[in-house]
Amino acid sequence: MEQWIGSAALCINDERKVLFVKDRDVQQWSLPSGSLEDGETLEQCCQCEVFEETGYRISVNRLLHIKRAIISNDQVETHYFLATCDEQVANATIDSNKPVA
């Protein structure tokens, strides 16, 4: 059984809107996320994945949850962080119809 470790970001802006990414293959919205690279912290992983997927630089505020699951016979561990968007460096799409509950 292989292990996958990664981070995901719940990014909320001042208007209480959440940053999502849309998977082009399955047409579903999700939080920006990705796998931990060698030599990076989970917080750095979170920042890098959000930037790569959205063009936003973020500040990681705190760990919200660690989800552990077995998916396709792999151990999956996702670390969810609360974050704020600091600066948009490249184009990104924010779905303004998804307010924080």
VEXDRENLUM-64401 format. One record per residue (C-alpha): x, y, z; residue in one letter; residue number from 1. Coordinates in steps of 0.1 Angstrom, whole numbers, plus 2048, in hexadecimal, padded with zeros to 3 digits. Example, Ala and Ser with C-alpha at 12.3 -4.5 7.8 and 13.67 -1.06 7.14 Angstrom:
BEGIN
x: 87B | y: 7D3 | z: 84E | seti: A | tinu: 1
x: 889 | y: 7F5 | z: 847 | seti: S | tinu: 2
This chain:
BEGIN
x: 800 | y: 800 | z: 800 | seti: M | tinu: 1
x: 80E | y: 822 | z: 7F6 | seti: E | tinu: 2
x: 80A | y: 842 | z: 809 | seti: Q | tinu: 3
x: 800 | y: 864 | z: 7FB | seti: W | tinu: 4
x: 803 | y: 883 | z: 811 | seti: I | tinu: 5
x: 7F7 | y: 8A6 | z: 806 | seti: G | tinu: 6
x: 7E8 | y: 8C7 | z: 810 | seti: S | tinu: 7
x: 7C8 | y: 8D9 | z: 807 | seti: A | tinu: 8
x: 7BE | y: 8FD | z: 80D | seti: A | tinu: 9
x: 79E | y: 90D | z: 819 | seti: L | tinu: 10
x: 7A5 | y: 930 | z: 80D | seti: C | tinu: 11
x: 78C | y: 94B | z: 818 | seti: I | tinu: 12
x: 78E | y: 96F | z: 80D | seti: N | tinu: 13
x: 781 | y: 98E | z: 81F | seti: D | tinu: 14
x: 75F | y: 98A | z: 80E | seti: E | tinu: 15
x: 75C | y: 967 | z: 81D | seti: R | tinu: 16
x: 75F | y: 957 | z: 7FB | seti: K | tinu: 17
x: 772 | y: 935 | z: 7F7 | seti: V | tinu: 18
x: 78C | y: 92E | z: 7DC | seti: L | tinu: 19
x: 784 | y: 90F | z: 7C8 | seti: F | tinu: 20
x: 794 | y: 8FE | z: 7AA | seti: V | tinu: 21
x: 780 | y: 8EC | z: 78F | seti: K | tinu: 22
x: 78C | y: 8CA | z: 782 | seti: D | tinu: 23
x: 789 | y: 8CC | z: 75C | seti: R | tinu: 24
x: 786 | y: 8A6 | z: 759 | seti: D | tinu: 25
x: 769 | y: 8A0 | z: 770 | seti: V | tinu: 26
x: 75B | y: 8C3 | z: 772 | seti: Q | tinu: 27
x: 75B | y: 8C4 | z: 798 | seti: Q | tinu: 28
x: 765 | y: 8E0 | z: 7B0 | seti: W | tinu: 29
x: 77E | y: 8D8 | z: 7CC | seti: S | tinu: 30
x: 797 | y: 8EA | z: 7E3 | seti: L | tinu: 31
x: 7B9 | y: 8EF | z: 7D5 | seti: P | tinu: 32
x: 7CF | y: 8D2 | z: 7E0 | seti: S | tinu: 33
x: 7ED | y: 8BD | z: 7D7 | seti: G | tinu: 34
x: 808 | y: 8A5 | z: 7E2 | seti: S | tinu: 35
x: 825 | y: 8AC | z: 7F9 | seti: L | tinu: 36
x: 846 | y: 8AF | z: 7E7 | seti: E | tinu: 37
x: 868 | y: 8A5 | z: 7F6 | seti: D | tinu: 38
x: 876 | y: 8BF | z: 80D | seti: G | tinu: 39
x: 857 | y: 8D4 | z: 811 | seti: E | tinu: 40
x: 841 | y: 8D9 | z: 82F | seti: T | tinu: 41
x: 81B | y: 8D2 | z: 82E | seti: L | tinu: 42
x: 816 | y: 8F8 | z: 830 | seti: E | tinu: 43
x: 82E | y: 8FE | z: 812 | seti: Q | tinu: 44
x: 81C | y: 8E3 | z: 7FF | seti: C | tinu: 45
x: 7FB | y: 8F5 | z: 805 | seti: C | tinu: 46
x: 809 | y: 916 | z: 7F9 | seti: Q | tinu: 47
x: 819 | y: 907 | z: 7DA | seti: C | tinu: 48
x: 7FA | y: 8F4 | z: 7D0 | seti: E | tinu: 49
x: 7E3 | y: 912 | z: 7D3 | seti: V | tinu: 50
x: 7FB | y: 927 | z: 7BF | seti: F | tinu: 51
x: 7FF | y: 90D | z: 7A4 | seti: E | tinu: 52
x: 7DA | y: 907 | z: 7A1 | seti: E | tinu: 53
x: 7CC | y: 92A | z: 7A5 | seti: T | tinu: 54
x: 7E7 | y: 944 | z: 7A2 | seti: G | tinu: 55
x: 7E2 | y: 950 | z: 7C6 | seti: Y | tinu: 56
x: 7FC | y: 954 | z: 7E1 | seti: R | tinu: 57
x: 7EE | y: 94B | z: 802 | seti: I | tinu: 58
x: 7F5 | y: 94C | z: 827 | seti: S | tinu: 59
x: 7EF | y: 92C | z: 83A | seti: V | tinu: 60
x: 7DE | y: 934 | z: 85B | seti: N | tinu: 61
x: 7D8 | y: 913 | z: 86C | seti: R | tinu: 62
x: 7D2 | y: 8EE | z: 868 | seti: L | tinu: 63
x: 7AD | y: 8E5 | z: 867 | seti: L | tinu: 64
x: 7AC | y: 8C0 | z: 862 | seti: H | tinu: 65
x: 7C0 | y: 8A1 | z: 858 | seti: I | tinu: 66
x: 7AC | y: 889 | z: 843 | seti: K | tinu: 67
x: 7B9 | y: 865 | z: 840 | seti: R | tinu: 68
x: 7AA | y: 84C | z: 828 | seti: A | tinu: 69
x: 7B2 | y: 82E | z: 813 | seti: I | tinu: 70
x: 7AB | y: 835 | z: 7EE | seti: I | tinu: 71
x: 7B3 | y: 81B | z: 7D3 | seti: S | tinu: 72
x: 7C7 | y: 808 | z: 7EC | seti: N | tinu: 73
x: 7DD | y: 827 | z: 7F4 | seti: D | tinu: 74
x: 7DF | y: 838 | z: 816 | seti: Q | tinu: 75
x: 7D5 | y: 85C | z: 810 | seti: V | tinu: 76
x: 7DC | y: 878 | z: 82A | seti: E | tinu: 77
x: 7CF | y: 89B | z: 821 | seti: T | tinu: 78
x: 7D7 | y: 8B8 | z: 838 | seti: H | tinu: 79
x: 7BD | y: 8D4 | z: 835 | seti: Y | tinu: 80
x: 7C8 | y: 8F7 | z: 83E | seti: F | tinu: 81
x: 7B5 | y: 918 | z: 843 | seti: L | tinu: 82
x: 7C6 | y: 932 | z: 82D | seti: A | tinu: 83
x: 7C1 | y: 955 | z: 820 | seti: T | tinu: 84
x: 7C7 | y: 962 | z: 7FD | seti: C | tinu: 85
x: 7E3 | y: 97C | z: 7FE | seti: D | tinu: 86
x: 7E9 | y: 985 | z: 7DA | seti: E | tinu: 87
x: 7DD | y: 97A | z: 7B8 | seti: Q | tinu: 88
x: 7FC | y: 976 | z: 7A2 | seti: V | tinu: 89
x: 7EB | y: 965 | z: 784 | seti: A | tinu: 90
x: 7C8 | y: 960 | z: 777 | seti: N | tinu: 91
x: 7B1 | y: 94B | z: 78E | seti: A | tinu: 92
x: 78C | y: 944 | z: 78F | seti: T | tinu: 93
x: 779 | y: 949 | z: 7AF | seti: I | tinu: 94
x: 755 | y: 93C | z: 7AF | seti: D | tinu: 95
x: 743 | y: 959 | z: 7C1 | seti: S | tinu: 96
x: 724 | y: 943 | z: 7C6 | seti: N | tinu: 97
x: 735 | y: 92D | z: 7E0 | seti: K | tinu: 98
x: 734 | y: 941 | z: 801 | seti: P | tinu: 99
x: 741 | y: 932 | z: 822 | seti: V | tinu: 100
x: 726 | y: 91F | z: 834 | seti: A | tinu: 101
